[in-house]
Amino acid sequence: MARISGVNLPPKKRIETALTYVYGIGNSSSKKILKGLNISFDKRVEELDNDEIRLIQDVISAGYKVEGDSRKIQMMAIKRLKDINSWRGHRHKKNLPVRGQTTRVNSRTVRGNVRKTVGSGRKAAPAPK
């Protein structure tokens, strides 16, 4: 099993796709890394030998901010927005959509998928006597 930057890569997946399981590496970064190392995109993770895994790990650790470092940078950016009391910071504090989406009827995923409808709170009719 290949382990890169603290992430176990799925053995049956192509290496091009499996590298995107590492936080901070997307599709284009994955292709750039493999192209630089002359590793086939079609190779499966289980087909890689230890030298190739080591080369991939060296390139990622030298040139990319991944996992904890990337998450820390993102959290610091959000914290900065909150500290300077910007509009986006207020939206982050309130757990509302940040990028201008309407919230009148949508944005269920950001608000926690709360389904409040008119008929949901209706009391049952009294039983006939």
GIJO-V315357 format. One record per pair of residues at least 24 apart in sequence whose C-alpha atoms are under 6 Angstrom apart, sorted by the first residue. I is the first residue (numbers start at 1). J is the second residue. Records with the same first field share a line. If there is no record, write none. Layout:
BEGIN
I->J + J
END
This chain:
BEGIN
4->57
11->45 + 46
13->44
14->42 + 43 + 44
15->43 + 44 + 45
16->41
23->66 + 67
24->66
END
